[in-house]
Amino acid sequence: MLGGCRRALPAALGPALRGRAAGSGRRAVSTSWCPVGSAFDVKKQQQLRGSTAGRETGLFGVPELSCPEGFQEAQDKALQESERLVQKACSTPPGPETVMIFDQLSDSLCRVADLADFVKVAHPDFAFREAAEEACRNIGTVVEKLNTDVELCQSLRRLLADEVVMSSLDPETRRVAELFMFDFEISGIHLDEEKRKKAVDLNVRILDLCNEFLIGTHLPNKIDKHVLPEHIRYNFTAEGNYLQVAGLHADCPDDLVREAGYKIFLHSNSQQLKRLEELLASRNSLAQLVGYDTFAHRALQGTMAKNPETVRQFLEKLSDRLSKRTQEDFEMMTRMKMKLNPHNSTLMPWDHPYYSGVLRVERYNIDPGLYCPFFSLGACMEGLNSLFSRLLGISLYAEQTKSGEIWSEDVRKLAVVHETEGLLGYIYCDFFQRPDKPHQDCHFTVRGGRLRENGEYQLPVVVLMLSLPHSASGAPTLLSPGMMENLFHEMGHAMHSMLGRTRYQHVTGTRCPTDFAEVPSILMEYFANDYRVVNQFARHYKTGQPLPKNMVSRLCESKKVCAAADMQLQVFYAVLDQIYHGKHPLKKSTTEILKETQEKVYGLPYVPNTAHIWLAEKTKNFDHRLLSALYTFRFSYELLSQAWQLRFSHLMGYGAKYYSYLMSRAVASMVWKQCFAQNPFDRAMGERYRREMLAHGGGKEPILMVQGMLQKSPSVEDFVDALVSDLDHDFETFIMDS
């Protein structure tokens, strides 16, 4: 029933603003965009707020959320409203009003659940995060009960069984009615009362396990500092006599640091392992309980791929096409490692990100420091504004906020305005790093768009969350090329949310199948890498000099260095995800499956259970204190094998759907080459893109939207061809560099 609610979409300001838009109370996005605390301080922000300053409200303008306790009030209101709507749905004769009531019911719960889903991970106040977490769990439990409410389902079933009424409904309303029924079916509405209760219990347990597992993926591993060689200890956070290893340190030039990060951070944790095993078993039990062979079969219903067999075929064909290129990439990385470290030339998993990066820099001279001065945050926002204006007739304006509306002083609110349709919605930009904020780039739907009963349109509200560093005093925030591309990516999600102006919030914007939801965001990466687009905004923040074309060309071509190996790594992740969510019981442990799949699909060796031996070998001052530390390490970590899967957070939100990134990239590649490569500012193509793909949200079959844009229905071979062709080097750039 609430299947339309979507959480964050993971692989997007503080301005000194100019030019007020006439009569709007807004200011246009400016190239002088710089963060709070430097050129743009809190006092100036209060001045810009003008008449709204001093007026109190709650988060996102929700009055109840001026304090953590307000989540309980918002939750209670939503639950009271849902009870009223359930009664109304059950007593309403079959007709279009039935679908509208179901959508109102979904909206009343989603508006609390989706907002809380963002607050629980991003709010700087622990009390707010805790209250939001509790609200998420409570609303989630109610949703699972509604998804197995027989009387509620019967009211929808009466509509679907009435052929006369159904034939009179418009296509979007029919599809939304069918999607609501689909949510009932995958939740086990057809089961007897005892089994329905079991399905609810499994869903609630799965929700808890996902939250627990996600927390575990980010927790650092702690180790006695004497275990590591003294000369590399400074790379890790010290805490008394211990060091915290909180990541892979994949970009560190010291081979030993990368090796230590990989072996210690990925060392197995028995508690996290039990969570994963229980989660996979629970998902499988739920799938089989409601009538599916595997969880993957249940998860892939309604997607572009439709079933695990198509996904497997896609991944196998892609892997076969990548095989030779991947091997060549590994050989290049091995030669580079031999050149820089002749005493240890075996290429290991912790070497891939680093040496591929070294090769890119060496071959194309793409030191990020050369590019950052051209990519100030303000310039990038102007670039997006210009692109959206020319392509879609849309402008971004900085909106004044009320006291209490935002959760951090450096958050900015943008109004999205169409040249003829007016205000389309709001984007809250949470772009800067702060303590306890996740280091990940995400798009969150806070409120979905829908047509209200009074004929007004409920404007969508989203948050874009990035992890940009605060700028030095007096200077603008400067983005690396990767940060710039991520900004474009996340803004692609936001435009999907703004332009998916569906009648029903259940299918608004990014509330669509996962393997289609990533298409608009990945397509924006192609725009971010096109010189004609970049040339519109990339200016040196001091001199005003445009970014030279050959620098853009080199940057784009550098991304193709070792790109086959990078893509092969994504195939490995996707295959592993499919196996974990395939036939159960699993034939082997999750770690044994990881080892087998890594060596078969990825190609680089799995790291066995040798962490304590490795630490002893790497340490020069092998004394009694070290022996004691090693003994402690051995038993505190239980000497289980390296278990990368326990850090694979995408297993939660993207369970059985990790392939979506690859399939979406294939579609985005085809759309770019066919529709925008010749002219990235083609307004006619922009309007077609909106009409055929963005406007429908999830209100139309995803493959039909792709077909409408491409004027053909792509095959698995077409997807693979599109991905592989992206690896080919540009001949003009190759000649220039030669």
Secondary structure, 3 states (H helix, E strand, C coil): CCCCCCCCECCCCCECCEEECCCCCEEECCCCECCECCCECHHHHHHHHHHHCCCECCHHHCHHHHCCCHHHHHHHHHHHHHHHHHHHHHHCCCCHHHHHHHHHHHHHHHHHHHHHHHHHHHCCCHHHHHHHHHHHHHHHHHHHHHCCCHHHHHHHHHHHHCHHHHHHCCHHHHHHHHHHHHHHHHCCCCCCHHHHHHHHHHHHHHHHHHHHHHHHHHCCEEEEHHHCCHHHHHHCEEECCEEEECCCCCCCCCHHHHHHHHHHHCECCHHHHHHHHHHHHHHHHHHHHCCCCCHHHHHCCCCCCCCHHHHHHHHHHHHHHHHHHHHHHHHHHHHHHHHHCCCCCCCCCCCHHHHHHHHHHHHHCCCHHHHHHHCEHHHHHHHHHHHHHHHHCEEEEEECCCECCCCCCCCEEEEEEECCCEEEEEEEEEEECCCCCCCCCEEEEEECCEECCCCCEECCEEEEEEEECCCCCCCCCECCHHHHHHHHHHHHHHHHHHHCCCCCHHHCCCCCCHHHHCHHHHHHHHHHCCHHHHCCCCECCCCCCECCHHHHHHHHHHCCCCHHHHHHHHHHHHHHHHHHCCCCCCCCCHHHHHHHHHHHHHCCCCCCCCHHHHHHHHCCCCCHHHHHHHHHHHHHCCCCCECHHHHCCHHHHCCCCCCHHHHHHHHHHHHHHHHHCCCCCCHHHHHHHHHHHHCCCCCCCHHHHHHHHHCCCCCHHHHHHHHHHCCCCCHHHHHHHC
